[in-house]
């Protein structure tokens, strides 16, 4: 497997790992919104890139969409692969509108990028829209570089919907600034579609 393929594959694996680490480290009172693991549970519904899995073990449904928002290769090296997961969980076996959604950014890079600066700001149509709090959930290193996982605090679903209506969305995480492509926005809109379908 070549370097881009290896890194891309790992970008998806790390999201699952971040989800597990996060759910294991939360106090019980906060563990009602752990990030769902994409491969876990019974698939209830799938719309485009969005998937809803029911987990009988804890009687919860996790709804998630994953999109790769940045991929910079300068072979034989690379600068970063940045993946965004937006998710929410609900009690019981159902898909419905949530109060909040959460974002997890998974980064693979040759150097640390977000340990000290992981401020998240989202711009819509050139204006600062909101800046939810963040925390680093995962920090690991192997032969490919540093794996970092950054999780946002809850984002009101109504604010997320306004983001989806924007024609231009720019995400700044630390010093990294990325304009979402139409394919990214369409993937995020699948989260809305899976609720309404």
C-alpha positions as CSV (number, residue, x, y, z in Angstrom):
1,X,0.0,0.0,0.0
2,X,1.5,3.4,-1.0
3,X,1.9,6.2,1.5
4,X,-1.3,8.2,0.6
5,X,-3.4,5.0,0.8
6,X,-1.9,4.1,4.2
7,X,-2.4,7.5,5.7
8,X,-6.0,7.7,4.3
9,X,-6.8,4.3,5.8
10,X,-5.4,5.3,9.1
11,X,-7.4,8.5,9.1
12,X,-10.6,6.5,9.3
13,X,-9.3,4.1,11.9
14,X,-8.2,6.9,14.2
15,X,-11.8,8.3,14.3
16,X,-13.0,5.0,15.8
17,X,-10.1,5.1,18.3
18,X,-10.9,8.6,19.4
19,X,-14.5,7.6,19.9
20,X,-13.5,4.8,22.2
21,X,-11.0,6.8,24.2
22,X,-13.5,9.6,24.6
23,X,-16.3,7.4,25.9
24,X,-14.0,5.6,28.3
25,X,-12.6,8.8,29.9
26,X,-15.8,10.8,30.4
27,X,-17.5,10.9,33.8
28,X,-20.7,8.9,33.8
29,X,-22.8,12.1,33.8
30,X,-21.3,13.2,30.5
31,X,-21.1,9.8,28.9
32,X,-24.5,10.1,27.3
33,X,-23.0,11.7,24.2
34,X,-20.0,9.5,23.4
35,X,-19.0,9.5,19.8
36,X,-20.4,6.5,18.0
37,X,-18.0,4.1,16.4
38,X,-19.0,3.8,12.7
39,X,-18.6,0.0,12.7
40,X,-20.5,-0.6,15.9
41,X,-24.1,-1.6,16.4
42,X,-26.9,-2.5,14.0
43,X,-27.3,-0.3,11.0
44,X,-30.7,1.4,11.2
45,X,-30.5,3.8,8.3
46,X,-28.1,5.1,5.7
47,X,-28.5,8.3,3.6
48,X,-25.5,9.3,1.5
49,X,-22.5,9.6,3.8
50,X,-24.6,9.6,7.0
51,X,-25.2,6.4,9.0
52,X,-27.3,5.6,12.0
53,X,-26.3,2.6,14.2
54,X,-28.3,1.3,17.1
55,X,-26.2,-0.1,20.0
56,X,-28.4,-2.6,22.0
57,X,-25.7,-2.8,24.7
58,X,-26.4,0.8,25.9
59,X,-29.7,1.3,24.2
60,X,-28.5,4.3,22.1
61,X,-28.5,5.3,18.5
62,X,-25.4,7.0,17.1
63,X,-25.8,9.1,13.9
64,X,-22.5,10.0,12.2
65,X,-21.1,11.5,9.0
66,X,-17.4,11.5,8.2
67,X,-15.7,13.6,5.5
68,X,-12.0,14.3,4.7
69,X,-11.5,18.0,4.6
70,X,-7.8,18.3,3.9
71,X,-5.2,16.1,2.4
72,X,-1.8,17.5,1.5
73,X,0.8,15.1,0.1
74,X,4.3,16.1,-1.0
75,X,5.7,12.6,-1.8
76,X,7.6,10.9,-0.3
77,X,6.4,13.0,2.6
78,X,3.1,14.5,3.5
79,X,2.0,17.6,5.5
80,X,-1.4,16.6,6.9
81,X,-4.5,14.6,6.5
82,X,-7.4,16.2,8.4
83,X,-10.8,14.4,8.8
84,X,-14.0,15.8,10.2
85,X,-16.7,13.7,11.9
86,X,-20.0,15.2,12.9
87,X,-22.2,13.1,15.2
88,X,-24.9,12.9,17.8
89,X,-26.4,10.2,20.0
90,X,-30.0,9.6,21.1
91,X,-31.5,7.3,23.7
92,X,-33.4,4.3,22.3
93,X,-33.7,2.9,18.8
94,X,-34.6,6.0,16.8
95,X,-33.4,8.7,14.5
96,X,-34.7,12.2,15.4
97,X,-33.6,15.8,15.6
98,X,-31.0,16.3,18.3
99,X,-30.5,19.3,20.6
100,X,-26.7,19.4,19.8
101,X,-24.2,17.9,17.4
102,X,-20.5,17.4,18.1
103,X,-17.4,17.6,15.8
104,X,-14.3,15.5,16.0
105,X,-11.3,16.5,14.0
106,X,-8.7,13.7,13.4
107,X,-5.3,14.8,12.2
108,X,-2.3,12.8,11.0
109,X,0.8,15.0,10.5
110,X,4.6,14.7,10.7
111,X,4.6,17.3,13.5
112,X,2.3,18.2,16.4
113,X,-0.2,20.8,15.3
114,X,-3.0,21.1,17.8
115,X,-1.7,20.1,21.3
116,X,-1.1,23.7,22.3
117,X,-3.5,25.5,19.9
118,X,-6.8,23.8,19.1
119,X,-9.1,26.8,19.0
120,X,-12.0,26.2,16.6
121,X,-13.6,29.0,14.6
122,X,-16.1,28.5,11.9
123,X,-16.7,31.2,9.3
124,X,-19.8,31.4,7.0
125,X,-19.9,33.8,4.0
126,X,-16.7,35.4,5.3
127,X,-18.0,36.3,8.8
128,X,-17.2,34.5,12.0
129,X,-20.2,32.4,12.8
130,X,-19.3,30.6,16.0
131,X,-16.4,29.3,18.0
132,X,-17.2,26.3,20.2
133,X,-14.9,25.1,22.8
134,X,-12.5,22.2,22.1
135,X,-10.3,19.7,23.8
136,X,-7.6,17.3,22.6
137,X,-8.9,13.8,23.1
138,X,-6.0,11.8,21.6
139,X,-2.3,12.2,21.1
140,X,-0.2,9.3,19.7
141,X,2.9,8.9,17.6
142,X,4.1,6.1,15.3
143,X,6.3,5.8,12.2
144,X,3.8,7.9,10.1
145,X,3.8,10.8,12.5
146,X,1.5,12.3,15.1
147,X,-2.2,11.4,15.5
148,X,-4.3,14.0,17.2
149,X,-8.0,14.0,17.9
150,X,-9.8,17.3,18.8
151,X,-13.4,17.3,19.9
152,X,-15.7,20.3,20.0
153,X,-18.2,21.1,22.7
154,X,-21.9,20.8,21.7
155,X,-23.1,22.9,18.8
156,X,-26.8,23.7,18.7
157,X,-28.5,21.8,15.9
158,X,-30.2,25.1,14.7
159,X,-26.7,26.6,14.3
160,X,-25.5,23.6,12.4
161,X,-28.5,23.9,10.0
162,X,-27.5,27.6,9.3
163,X,-24.0,26.4,8.5
164,X,-25.4,23.9,6.0
165,X,-27.2,26.7,4.2
166,X,-24.1,28.7,3.6
167,X,-22.4,28.8,0.2
168,X,-18.9,29.4,1.8
169,X,-17.8,27.7,5.0
170,X,-14.3,28.0,6.3
171,X,-13.0,26.1,9.3
172,X,-10.0,27.2,11.3
173,X,-8.6,24.8,13.8
174,X,-5.5,26.1,15.5
175,X,-3.4,27.6,12.7
176,X,-5.0,25.4,10.0
177,X,-7.6,27.1,7.8
178,X,-9.7,25.0,5.4
179,X,-12.5,26.0,3.1
180,X,-15.0,23.2,2.9
181,X,-15.6,21.9,-0.6
182,X,-19.0,21.2,-2.0
183,X,-18.5,17.5,-1.4
184,X,-17.8,18.2,2.2
185,X,-20.9,20.3,2.6
186,X,-23.0,17.7,0.8
187,X,-21.7,15.0,3.2
188,X,-22.7,17.2,6.2
189,X,-26.1,17.8,4.7
190,X,-26.6,14.1,4.7
191,X,-26.9,14.4,8.5
192,X,-29.9,16.6,8.0
193,X,-31.3,14.3,5.3
194,X,-31.1,11.2,7.5
195,X,-33.2,12.9,10.1
196,X,-35.8,14.1,7.7
197,X,-36.1,11.1,5.5
